[in-house]
Amino acid sequence: NDKSFLNVSPTGALDDSQLNTPDNIEKQVIAAYSQLGNDIYYVPYTSMWPYGNVRGGDAYKGGGGTADVDAFHFYETFTFNRVDISNTDEFWYRMYLSISRANDALRRLDAIDVAAMPNKAVRQGEMRFLRGHFYFLLKEMFKYVPYIDETIPTDQYPTISNVALTNDALWSKVADDFRFAVANLPATQSEIGRANKSAAQAYLAKTVLYQAYTQNATNAVTGIDATKMAEVNSLCDAVISSGKYALHSDFATNFLTSGDNGVESVFAIQFSRNDGTPKGRTDRGNELNYPMNPDYGCCSFHQPSQNLINAFKTDANGLPRFTDFNTSGDLVTAGDFLSTTVDPRVDHTVAVVGHPFKYNPTFVFDNSWVRVPGVYGYNLSMKESVLPTDPSFQKTPPFMSSSKNWAIIRYADVLLWKAEALIELNRSSEALPLMNQIRQRAQNSTGLLKSASGAPTSNYKIGLYPAAGFSQSYAREALRFERRMEFAMEGCRFFDLVRWGIAAPYMNTYFAKEKNLRQYLSTANFTAGRDEYMPIPINQINFSKGLYKQNNGW
Amino acid sequence: TPLASAFSTRSNNSLLADIKISGRVNDDKGVGLPGVTVVVKGTSSGTSTDVEGNFSLTVPDNATLIISSVGFVTQQVPVAGRTTFTVALVTDSQALSEVVVTGYQTQKRADLTGAVAVVKVDEVKGMTSNNVVNNLQGRVPGVQVTTDGSPSGANAAVRIRGFGTLGNNDPLYVIDGIPTKTGINQLNQNDIESIQVLKDASAASIYGSRAGNGVIIITTRKAKKGVTRVDVSSFVSAQTPGPHIKMLNTNDYGRIYWQAAINDGATPNIPFYNFQSHQGPNGQPVLDNVVVPEFLDAAKTQRTADTDWFKETQQTAIVQQYNVNVSNGGEHGGVLFSLNYYKNSGTLKFTGADRWTGRLNSDYSLLGDHLKIGQNLTVSKLQEAQYDLNLIRDRSSQLLNIVPVHTVDGVGWGGPVNGIGDRDNPVRLLTDNQQNRSDLYRLFGNGFADAEIIKGLHLRTSFGIDYSLYKYNELYKTFTAGYLSNANNRVTNNESTFGNWVWQNTLNYDLSLGGGDHTLSVLVGNERISYNQEAFYASRTNFASQDPNYIVLDAGSANKDNGGSANSYRLASYFAKVNYAYKDRYLLSGTVRRDGSSRFGADNQFGIFPAVSGGWRLSEESFLKDKVAFISDLKLRAGWGQTGNQDIASYASRAIYQSSLGTLDPNFAYDIGTAYDIYGNDTNLLSGYRRVQQANPNLKWETTTQTNIGADFGFLGNKLTGSVDYFIKNSTDILVNLPYLGVVGEGGDKFVNGASIRNSGWEFLLGYQNTLANGLTFNVTGNLSTYRNKLTYLPDEVINAYGGNGQDVTRLGHSINAIYGYVADGLYQNATEVSGGPTQVGAAPGRIRYKDLNGDGKIDNFDQTWISEAIPDFNYGLNLGASWKGFDVQVFLQGVQGLYANNNAKFRTDFASLASGENWGQRLLDAWSPTNTGSSVPSLTLVNSNNEGRASTYFIENASYLKLRNFQLGYNLPTALVSKIRLQNVRFYVQGQNFFTIKSKQFTGPDPEVTNYQYPVPRVFTAGLNVSF
């Protein structure tokens, strides 16, 4: 009869209810994890480079000119950023897409009987960890976002405003996910890619650290919550005392495939290739960020700023030149790096003409490897790239990619968050050894920084901070500088600046000098009270029929 | 009684002198017409013409001959003592006795009550097009055809009476009774006997759920009773590519780049140009010279050039077609066999297509003609370049002219270097992909049996198939082109089978009551369709050789990958139709169809689609008939009906989760993978499932309700004929995949019955045909149609998803193609204007000024409006034909008036800031500057700070055009000559297509028909030969 004739079952598909078995719930957990790395170069949320580095004065957009992915140019210069830039809207959507995968798994986990799935709480912890991660990214980008968890029915979504929760309450929501994860995750996981208790403690520390700097309606930092800082300190202590993590002896290991899941990796995105999937599950968010030479081919995005390079200069004691690093001449040629002492981390971070690229003395970075030096200068970023001979290297024509993991949290972060908390708690002397631990490692990280002759590539000199004069204000300045050196080009600089409440003066000072080198920055200007956050995408405001409220100043 | 009077007439005439006459009846091209009735006026004595169109008869010397044949205007010829005659019959465009296929049955044209357009196959069969539907362009009022120049004809789009839905607007094709929605470019044009377009719902409703966009019925040729004939035809065409946008040469690109950088206050700096300039008197730099180095790259492999990429990628295409058609009609059946080969080398190099089509149609009458069985079958194979050909056009406008086609060794490829965008060399793309051609095999046809159970009662069953096999082996070659390279080759074999069977059963009863005053036909039937699709691919990389004989999968040594998918849907339908006519004056027709589709929610699988229509043949009324001499035919028609649409994803009503290990090409789409290396060891990836869409168990048919009123008329012995129609078409419950709030997340897609659209319009058709005393036959046919389109309803949750300001301005009341954007109000001329104007981020002299529509002093989201409805005022076509003594000429013009379209090419031609590292248009040479303030092209800049790529009236241009689509001149050899060599007919012709265009001065692109970068519509010159024996 017609009813049976017309009953055609979908092929290659399952319906919602079929996914509630323990086996399939495990798979939904995997699907949520896979969203960590499902990136694309024009909305890169794994490395966050356009939002964290380009907006923070550490990097230029790079690429084929200011019009090449011009959304990032407008992010970089602020002046012409708009509410209708589609990349911003897509970032927003991609975050909620990721959150929906975590919520999908959580909805099923919440419903299943623990007898049927003994590891229910662990998996719930993992999913809330992932959801916390994506909300964290949304939060640092947009400040005010609708908060939706797995208990809210889909038909209620249109009723939830982005301003339903205050800034602080939203941070607490993000923190709650990590608190749950801390409470339920085991100390170690047999599968290396899963979040464990320490990862959750670390991410919770990061969240609480951001929350500790209270902001007013115009994004100005109004105070620092000591209780929260104390919590950050103890959370970091928990991670440290777990004994599972340490700094790699060589800074380089963090940026080599061989360092994947090494001792410094607290939580990382597991990329893979030759893995049975069509084109590999590789790092696509960074795929524009390779040199233009024939071994690679494209696209010279994400170029370190001159300001950042100059910041690696050190003084006679091997300490940062806080006041004059950017007024004492620019580090440009290979010769400049020999005539001035520098922090070794510069040659791990920045490709310099005449220096070996990515630790290969016979693979020397050439000025022809840069795309439009007249606009963006002659330097490229190296932390995210791999050598063309590396087993993780994957061409994804016309772009480049790799299966090298990308760290969400590395142990150095935990040490410096703790140091930051201690300094703000006016316990700077306790922060000193942590910061010196970082500097000591940097000092030891010159083994791979050799030219073909075996000579050091640059004139390295990096010293430890002396205890004398390590006042709170000095320590704060040193901490902020240390974070910049340690995590340059790793996607966090701008968010650090906003957290500390110094984004507007810092960026406008940066522009005032940098525009003399890079003319396209002449129109750049940071508007305090507005540019700390992206505008809520106009599409989302329209779709919400005005329920969503635009951020301050937009 | 008629019989008695015939006898009496004969007896009277027999008193007069009889003479023996002979003659020949030709069509208007001079081809002999078999089976033409030749009768002496006022008698029943007569004969019919033989196979070659000859007749002989003994008649009174003062007799008048009435010469008639179905589909031709009847002629009266006085004998006046002559003994030999040559008579040319003119095709009757409004042949009322013509039989028209209207859906599971045939009707006399005079009895039609719906809006049915009959395409004059004679007019279009000479068109050398690669897709039958291209021949309809401009021919049928209310039918719009848009096409490009792709050699396989695959990209033609047909729209009947506007845009009725938000999804697929393609009509349903019914070929020999078998419905299909897949393209019909595999059809051999020479096989076509007739084409009818069912435009309104009262006509189309019998096809129910799939008829919402109108129906095109195609009937193929069958053997004619008693006729054995072989037709051989061939043509050769030369096609030259249509015009393209004009891009900057090497030197001018440097000059524009320099000036743009200077305007930005930057130092012009591009690796492969040296600029020589000096400080001018006003302190402004002045460019003296642009110096181009000898080589682009340090390795000196790429010598700088001035390559015209359009020229390098284009060629004059040669098109050939060969056709043989053999038909043999016997007393109890006939067989027709045809074979066709078509080859088009393409106006872009290596993009040719070729096609074989074979057809076998046969039918047999058994049991004293009470049982008819037969079959129709087409087998075709289409081979075409399987590559994004539009990309070539795009690349040709993107890659700078300074890049050479080849490196200095003449073998390697030129390509982008630093400072040039990552756009590949289009010549390389064409050359390296030339082996990448797909084969599409298609089997289409049916077998049927038709039994006449009692007189007038026919039981018919038909089983049809439409199955395709698609095979495509792709070799992705290793290459180096500038900084673009790929070291690993890859071979991918794709195979897909798809198609459906369709089983139809109908019972048709024709009867006549009350001495013929009442005629009634009743049709009932059912139909079942089952569609299945299955596809897989397999690929490997690292092939030691790229020789076509080597690249089988086994030869690849790495990265074994494969994938596959499947899909199916089914339809079950019942239908009935009643036609009633009283005294041939009052016509009434009603249909009802009940359709079930597997695509809808279990509770809403079935939809009912009724229709009624009526006609009044005024010309048959006693107060007109024979009283008003110039009215030969006049009929008023009115109809109302509903049709449906089910064209959505097969499983649209269900919530679906799918596994997707990783995305195949995640460079240009988000990666949606569900697999993750949770073990951190690159193997044994686990995978989960992603939600693809949300469920909607209430999903049901989209319904289109259409009302049509019209009139058909024939004046002056049907020399002047025409029709007028007005329609209102309301589509409701339109199936939309709702755009959704970002927070809904993955798989938020949900098909719902959402929007409503209203189309309405007028259609006019007017034709005149006549034969002059000197034998000149001519005809003029013109048509004009309009439609207006507006969205009348949107669900509240998506009201802002179709444009508008998010508050009070929505798409409601505007066309579904309407463009929302800013009003560009010229250019800011000076700093005073800028400071005096509203706050506009990026405003500066020479930049586009946008209108502050809401007057709030700032330019933002709320200063947008509907800037074009993107619907033409009207479409029209004009066909002129004439023949005389074996010569015939045809001229066909087609046009669109009042269309304001988005000219996408302006992104390329008018801005140096919207695409960096890519070539720009020559229009920039006239860009605004303080000394060239009259220009409408904004000042040169490399940075798009004013967001000038935003949708605005800057891009909206008058895209009206009038094109000479066809000019054809033919000659038929005189019959006497042809008969001597035992042939029936020999015809030569030459033809030109698209030879000139009239366009609006405002339109800045080369061709208003091409507002994107698609495959260019070519100019065509053709010579052809047809022979019949």
Interface residues (C-beta under 8 A of the other chain):
Chain A: D2 K3 F5 L6 N7 V8 P10 T11 G12 A13 L14 D15 D16 Q18 L19 N24 E26 K27 Q28 V29 I30 A31 A32 Y33 S34 L36 G37 N38 D39 I40 Y41 V43 G64 G65 T66 A67 D68 D70 H73 T79 F80 R82 V83 D84 D89 W92 Y93 R94 Y96 L97 S98 I99 S100 R101 N103 D104 A105 P146 I148 T154 Y157 P158 I160 E191 I192 G193 R194 D260 N261 Q270 F271 S272 R273 N274 D275 G276 T277 P278 K279 G280 R281 R284 E287 M292 N293 P294 G297 C298 C299 S300 S368 V370 R371 V372 P373 G374 V375 K395 T396 P397 P398 F399 S403 N405 Q519 Y520 S522 T523 P537 I538 N539 Q540 I541 N542 F543 S544 K545 G546
Chain B: D264 G265 A266 T267 P268 N269 I270 P271 D297 A298 V417 N418 G419 I420 G421 D422 D424 T480 Y483 L484 S485 N486 A487 N488 R528 S530 N559 D561 G563 S565 A566 N567 S568 Y569 R570 L571 A572 G596 S597 S598 Q605 S650 Y651 R654 A655 I656 Y657 Q658 S659 L661 G662 T663 L664 D665 P666 N667 A669 Y670 D671 I672 G673 T674 A675 Y676 D677 I678 Y679 G680 D682 T683 N684 L685 L686 S687 G688 Y689 R690 R691 V692 Q694 A695 P739 Y740 L741 G742 V743 V744 G745 E746 G747 G748 E797 I799 N800 A801 G804 N805 G806 Q807 V841 G842 D860 N861 S913 L914 A915 S916 G917 L942 V943 N944 S945 N947 R950
